[in-house]
Amino acid sequence: MESVTLDLQQSFGGLNEAVLVTNPDRIIVFANAAMEKLLRVSREDLIGNTTKPFFADPAQFDRMAELYQRPSDQKNRRMYAIEAVLGDGTRKQLEVVSAPLFDTSQTLSGLLFISRDVSDRKQLESQLSDLALTLEDALDAILEGFAIYDAEDRLIICNDTYREIYAESAPAMFPGNRFEDILRYGLSRNQYNTGGLDDEAWLARRLKQHQAADGAVIEQQLETGRWLRISETRTSTGGIVGIRADITELKDAKALAEKAYRNLHLMADSMSACVGEVDLEGKCLFLNKTGYAWFNGTPEDLLGTRLRERLPWKERDTVRSLFMVAMGGEKASAEIGMHFPDGVTRECLMDCNPRFNDAGEVDGLVVVISDITDRKKTERTLAELYAITSTRELGHEDKIAEILRLGCDHFDLPVGIISHVIGENYTITHAQSPGDTVQPGQSFELKDTFCTLTLQADEPVATGHAGQSEFAGHPCYKLFDIETYIGVPLLVDGIVHGTINFTGRDIRKRPFTSADVQIIRQFADWIGHEIARQRDHQALMDAKIRMERIASIDDLTQILNRRAFLEKANTEIQRFRRSKQAFTAVMMDIDHFKSINDQHGHAAGDDVLKLFTSTISRELRSVDIFGRVGGEEFCLILSGTGLEDAFTVCERLRKKIVRNCQDPRLSQVVTCSMGLAVSSREDVEFSSLMQKADTALYKAKSTGRNKCVMYDASPDSIAV
């Protein structure tokens, strides 16, 4: 069974998937670390028990007994959905896959179970279902006309605003009808101003624009004189999403907007903040150069539109609430995280200032959005760095890993590395990367890394676009295709240890700032101090271990002395009382040892003791405990071993002693007597179990020596 367990540990112990194996009696014989973490129960508490306590529905556990009763039916793996009760009392939805295990004679030797937590997936499926139910209501809440067509250009859905805009075509707007057929229906009722083109020519031009679906904005005039702004975009599935906005009033206000722009743009364009002006409906009348860059558009794209609607809905609601306060005549300000259409996420200070007309009424807003990302990010990073470095809940390696993660978050880069440089060799000692693609232990020539530039400069070095800088000619750029890099030398006790650096293959959208340089200096300073402190700590721990070994090891035999052995033995008793897994104590005594000392001297006796202990030690497992408790008396604990199995082991040891422990200087054969006692409920202290084993040893010696005797509580019984 030991070899089977070792094979399971070797096969499944390191997997991220939670693995559990039971024997044919449904008793758990193996669980890997991932299963311990999933069930929130220690491996010692799992092994030897069944999985029944983890079933929220005990009947499901009973039904699964058929897996063991009809193993021949299990030609393929099976999958189950189980509501599990974890060790801390919480419940989780698990997906469990089972597979039978057969021995060489095709007899069922157990079942293997692989489990994963699907609670989040179940919750997401429920949320998606709820979302689908509210989609139509959400579309109707959109102020613009909105329609979606499938890959065959057939209408999927449109909102009421879309039907109202094209009132003449509304009867043709039903799911499944083609876009071209809807256009023809409107043309036949003179809905569109074709600008002098005949119907077929106008239709061909409009269909070409529609099929392009490249997001370009076009203007369309209806026969009533109303103007529409149209934007159509191709979906990932080949369909087309179209938005229609009434821009009739925009046409009338355009002249005024252009005049306002001429008056403001010289001043506003010189500002690094986004400056804009909106009317009472929130439509943009003016935007400076920074605003156009952030909203990723031109005046034709953005003027007359509600810029807030180009933001995610949560941010849109926040902006709308600020607008409402300012429309009431009061200045409104707030700090907001905003995802702009240029692809950059900025933390912003947004000021909405009411603009008053001659009558003292609010007729619009002047909006200033200042980028405070660097300041806020620096504040958060420094606060989190302090929390990481000051906590006692994290160890040395955990703190370094957290700093690398923090650096990746701060610099918005996927890879963080700490290196150790010796001569011209660059070795990664710690790494943070997606999917752990960069691993500690990887080595490179220093000249092939950007860190050679960092060490040469002896200060932080950074680039956000290596291809357009002096970095482009460096071997690292060609070898690893790194576009963004920031690194700093790492000093330990004033000596260069290596570097800490953060990298990415994408061009950086935001330039590195002086605050970024100071942050990476802080990282390097703390890690350098932590490495030095850890070295000192490790030296102290090594010294402590050496001292503890000296205090717990018998000088002659190099096994545990009596004090150290009894400490471990009492720990084993406590473990037995928790896990109920029995173990056997064995008292051992070298037969006629006194005569060896008397006839051949203590030097010969010492040699016999050393030969005896080395013979025993070679035969034991790592979990067994062996110690010298007297002159020629020894005690052995066979962990997790019952009395019968322990007797077999002791017989093997006894025979090994007869074969391997003979000294040509001695006139007698070296033999050993052993007394065995298995742990029981009444053994509160190890001393009581040791006394039982000693009683069995006494019987072994009094009935002829060179034998193993099992303890029996009955008055006159001897088990040999």
C-alpha positions, -999 to 999 in steps of 0.1 A, spaced: 0 0 0 29 23 7 42 20 -28 7 26 -42 4 58 -21 38 69 -33 28 63 -69 -4 83 -64 16 111 -47 41 111 -76 13 111 -102 -12 135 -87 4 152 -57 15 183 -77 -16 187 -98 -37 219 -96 -68 197 -100 -82 183 -68 -77 145 -68 -90 119 -43 -87 81 -45 -108 56 -25 -104 18 -21 -132 -7 -29 -146 -1 6 -151 36 -2 -123 45 23 -101 75 12 -66 63 6 -52 94 -11 -59 131 -14 -36 157 -30 -29 192 -17 -55 207 -41 -82 184 -27 -72 195 9 -76 231 -2 -109 225 -20 -125 206 9 -108 227 36 -99 196 55 -63 184 63 -51 153 45 -47 135 78 -84 139 85 -93 127 51 -72 95 48 -90 65 64 -125 81 63 -153 81 37 -165 111 16 -200 109 32 -196 140 55 -191 162 24 -224 153 7 -252 179 14 -275 151 2 -266 119 20 -289 100 -5 -265 110 -33 -236 94 -14 -257 62 -11 -266 61 -48 -229 64 -58 -223 31 -41 -232 15 -75 -198 27 -88 -182 1 -66 -208 -26 -70 -208 -27 -108 -172 -17 -119 -175 -37 -152 -201 -11 -164 -176 17 -160 -158 17 -193 -157 55 -194 -154 82 -168 -185 96 -153 -194 132 -143 -216 143 -114 -228 176 -100 -226 176 -62 -235 201 -36 -207 197 -11 -205 207 26 -168 218 32 -148 213 63 -156 249 75 -194 243 71 -197 263 39 -213 248 8 -200 247 -28 -212 234 -61 -187 208 -73 -183 191 -106 -168 156 -100 -154 132 -126 -149 95 -115 -128 68 -131 -123 32 -119 -89 18 -110 -82 -19 -118 -53 -41 -109 -35 -64 -133 -63 -90 -128 -90 -65 -138 -103 -64 -102 -115 -31 -90 -89 -16 -67 -105 17 -61 -120 48 -77 -103 81 -87 -122 113 -83 -113 147 -98 -133 177 -85 -135 213 -94 -155 242 -79 -182 254 -104 -200 277 -80 -189 308 -98 -199 293 -132 -234 284 -119 -238 319 -105 -226 334 -139 -251 313 -158 -279 326 -135 -267 362 -141 -266 357 -178 -302 344 -178 -313 374 -159 -294 397 -182 -311 382 -213 -345 389 -197 -337 426 -193 -319 432 -226 -350 444 -244 -358 469 -216 -322 481 -217 -324 487 -255 -356 508 -251 -338 529 -225 -312 539 -251 -319 575 -263 -308 568 -299 -323 544 -324 -306 511 -321 -308 480 -343 -289 447 -347 -288 427 -379 -274 392 -383 -246 379 -406 -273 375 -434 -284 411 -428 -317 401 -413 -332 422 -384 -327 406 -350 -339 434 -327 -345 471 -326 -358 496 -300 -389 518 -302 -367 549 -309 -355 532 -341 -391 526 -352 -401 562 -343 -372 576 -363 -383 556 -394 -420 557 -388 -428 550 -424 -407 519 -424 -419 506 -390 -444 480 -404 -414 463 -422 -393 462 -390 -399 427 -378 -373 400 -369 -360 382 -399 -367 409 -425 -337 420 -446 -322 454 -442 -325 460 -480 -363 451 -479 -368 476 -450 -350 503 -471 -371 496 -501 -403 497 -480 -393 532 -468 -383 543 -503 -416 533 -517 -432 557 -492 -409 586 -499 -392 584 -464 -358 595 -476 -344 626 -493 -323 610 -520 -306 642 -530 -317 640 -566 -305 604 -571 -329 578 -584 -341 552 -560 -318 524 -572 -287 546 -572 -295 559 -537 -302 524 -525 -269 510 -539 -249 538 -522 -267 533 -489 -263 495 -490 -225 499 -497 -222 522 -466 -242 497 -446 -221 467 -456 -189 485 -449 -200 488 -412 -166 502 -403 -179 525 -375 -177 556 -398 -204 582 -391 -226 593 -419 -255 618 -421 -288 610 -436 -316 634 -443 -353 623 -443 -379 638 -466 -393 657 -435 -361 676 -433 -348 659 -402 -312 649 -401 -298 617 -387 -263 607 -377 -257 570 -384 -230 547 -371 -228 511 -380 -203 485 -368 -196 449 -377 -200 424 -348 -176 395 -341 -202 371 -355 -205 390 -388 -237 409 -380 -241 447 -379 -250 470 -351 -265 504 -361 -272 535 -340 -293 564 -353 -293 598 -336 -314 629 -346 -289 657 -353 -314 682 -367 -308 706 -338 -270 700 -342 -271 714 -377 -287 746 -364 -262 749 -335 -232 740 -356 -224 776 -365 -225 787 -328 -204 758 -318 -177 766 -344 -176 802 -332 -172 790 -296 -145 767 -307 -125 795 -324 -127 816 -292 -117 788 -269 -94 764 -287 -62 784 -285 -64 784 -247 -80 750 -242 -57 731 -266 -27 742 -245 -41 723 -215 -32 687 -206 -67 683 -192 -98 674 -212 -119 706 -216 -154 706 -231 -187 724 -232 -220 707 -233 -256 719 -236 -285 712 -214 -290 678 -230 -254 668 -224 -244 672 -261 -209 683 -267 -205 718 -282 -168 721 -278 -138 699 -270 -101 706 -268 -73 687 -284 -67 665 -253 -104 657 -253 -104 645 -289 -74 623 -281 -90 608 -250 -123 602 -267 -105 589 -298 -124 610 -323 -125 641 -345 -148 671 -342 -171 655 -368 -173 624 -347 -178 639 -313 -194 674 -315 -232 671 -310 -230 638 -293 -232 629 -256 -196 620 -248 -206 603 -216 -223 576 -236 -189 566 -250 -180 555 -215 -190 523 -197 -225 524 -181 -213 527 -145 -191 557 -153 -219 571 -175 -242 571 -145 -217 589 -123 -211 616 -150 -249 620 -154 -253 626 -117 -226 653 -117 -243 669 -147 -276 670 -129 -260 688 -99 -243 714 -122 -275 719 -142 -290 730 -109 -266 758 -107 -239 744 -84 -204 734 -93 -200 696 -90 -167 677 -86 -157 641 -82 -128 617 -86 -137 590 -111 -120 561 -127 -128 564 -164 -122 540 -194 -117 563 -223 -123 553 -260 -86 557 -267 -80 525 -247 -65 542 -217 -80 539 -182 -75 571 -162 -83 582 -127 -97 617 -132 -108 648 -112 -140 659 -130 -152 695 -125 -187 704 -139 -191 742 -139 -226 757 -147 -227 783 -175 -253 810 -170 -270 831 -197 -280 867 -194 -312 858 -175 -292 840 -149 -303 806 -160 -281 776 -166 -278 770 -204 -249 746 -204 -218 733 -186 -181 737 -189 -165 704 -180 -128 700 -171 -114 665 -166 -79 663 -151 -58 631 -152 -47 623 -116 -38 587 -124 -2 590 -115 -8 607 -82 -36 583 -71 -17 552 -83 14 563 -65 -5 569 -33 -21 534 -35 11 517 -44 30 533 -15 2 524 9 1 488 -3 39 486 -3 39 497 34 12 471 42 31 443 25 65 451 41 51 458 76 28 427 80 39 397 99 14 374 82 36 370 51 69 353 49 100 364 30 91 347 -3 55 358 -1 64 394 4 87 394 -26 60 378 -47 35 404 -35 59 433 -44 63 418 -79 26 416 -83 22 452 -70 48 464 -95 30 447 -124 -2 463 -113 14 498 -108 32 498 -142 4 480 -160 30 454 -173 26 416 -173 61 405 -163 80 413 -131 115 398 -125 141 398 -98 175 387 -111 208 376 -96 238 386 -116 271 368 -112 298 379 -136 282 378 -170 255 354 -160 219 366 -154 196 342 -134 160 348 -126 153 342 -89 117 355 -86 91 361 -113 56 372 -119 41 365 -153 9 354 -170 6 316 -168 40 314 -150 57 316 -184 87 331 -168 102 307 -142 128 312 -115 160 294 -123 161 305 -160 195 319 -169 208 341 -198 239 359 -207 238 393 -191 246 411 -224 214 397 -239 192 415 -214 181 451 -210 194 449 -175 230 453 -187 220 489 -196 205 493 -161 237 481 -144 259 502 -167 238 533 -159 238 524 -121 203 540 -119 167 533 -131 163 529 -168 130 529 -186 115 530 -221 78 528 -232 87 521 -269 120 503 -273 117 502 -311 119 540 -312 147 544 -287 183 534 -282 170 501 -269 162 491 -305 198 481 -312 202 460 -281 202 421 -285 174 418 -260 150 437 -283 155 412 -311 156 381 -289 126 388 -267 106 414 -286 102 436 -254 88 471 -261 83 483 -226 109 481 -198 117 497 -165 145 484 -143 168 494 -114 199 479 -99 193 457 -68 219 462 -40 223 439 -10 246 452 17 258 479 -8 269 453 -34 252 447 -67 230 416 -64 212 419 -97 181 439 -109 144 443 -104 125 450 -137 91 450 -152 85 444 -189 59 440 -216 57 434 -254 32 461 -260 40 497 -266 32 517 -234 3 541 -239 13 562 -209 49 574 -205 69 566 -173 69 594 -148 94 605 -122 70 590 -96 74 556 -114 112 559 -111 108 566 -73 84 536 -69 108 511 -85 136 525 -63 115 519 -33 109 483 -45 146 477 -50 156 492 -16 131 471 3 139 439 -15 176 445 -11 172 449 27 149 419 28 174 397 10 201 408 34 178 403 64 168 368 52 204 358 47 211 368 84 180 350 95 190 319 76 224 319 92 208 320 126 183 292 117 212 270 105 230 276 137 199 268 157 194 236 137 230 225 144 226 232 181 192 213 182 208 184 164 237 183 189 212 184 218 189 156 204 214 131 188 231 103 206 269 109 202 278 72 197 250 59 175 239 91 158 202 83 164 178 102 187 188 102 224 162 94 251 149 129 256 145 137 219 129 103 212 104 107 240 94 141 228 87 128 193 69 97 208 45 119 229 38 139 197 29 106 180 5 97 208 -12 131 204 -15 125 166 -30 90 173 -56 105 196 -66 129 169 -65 106 138 -72 72 155 -45 58 132 -27 32 153 11 28 155 33 2 172 60 8 197 89 -17 198 113 -21 227 147 -36 216 175 -50 237 208 -65 225 211 -100 240 240 -106 265 254 -72 258 271 -69 292 292 -100 285 304 -84 253 317 -55 273 331 -77 300 349 -101 276 360 -78 248 360 -43 262 338 -13 258 353 -4 224 340 -37 210 306 -30 227 305 5 211 312 -10 177 283 -35 181 260 -6 191 269 14 161 266 -16 137 232 -25 153 218 10 149 230 15 114 215 -19 104 181 -9 119 182 26 105 187 15 69 155 -6 70 132 21 84 109 45 66 112 83 70 81 84 91 94 58 116 111 70 149 142 53 163 160 62 195 184 50 221 167 49 255 193 31 276 227 16 274 218 -13 250 181 -6 250 164 10 220 129 20 211 112 21 177 79 36 166 64 21 134 41 49 123 7 39 109 14 2 114 -8 -23 133 5 -51 155 5 -79 129 23 -59 103 48 -45 129 56 -81 140 65 -90 104 87 -59 102 104 -68 135 111 -104 124 128 -91 93 149 -67 114 158 -95 139 171 -116 110 190 -87 95 207 -82 129 218 -119 130 232 -116 94 248 -81 95 258 -73 131 285 -100 137 319 -89 147 348 -113 141 364 -103 174 334 -117 193 330 -153 204 292 -150 205 265 -143 180 250 -108 183 212 -112 186 183 -89 197 150 -94 216 120 -72 208 87 -65 226 58 -50 206 28 -30 218 2 -12 197 -13 21 207 -48 21 223 -73 46 237 -60 42 273 -25 53 263 -27 90 273 11 92 276 37 73 257 51 60 289 22 36 293 27 22 258 64 20 264 57 0 296 36 -25 276 63 -30 250 89 -34 278 67 -61 294 67 -79 261 104 -75 258 109 -90 293 89 -121 281 110 -123 250 142 -123 270 129 -147 297 117 -172 272 150 -177 253 160 -143 237 165 -136 200 127 -134 194 99 -109 189 70 -110 214 37 -91 210 21 -76 242 -10 -94 254 -30 -80 283 -42 -114 295 -22 -126 326 -4 -157 313 -5 -152 275 27 -148 254 24 -140 217 56 -150 198 
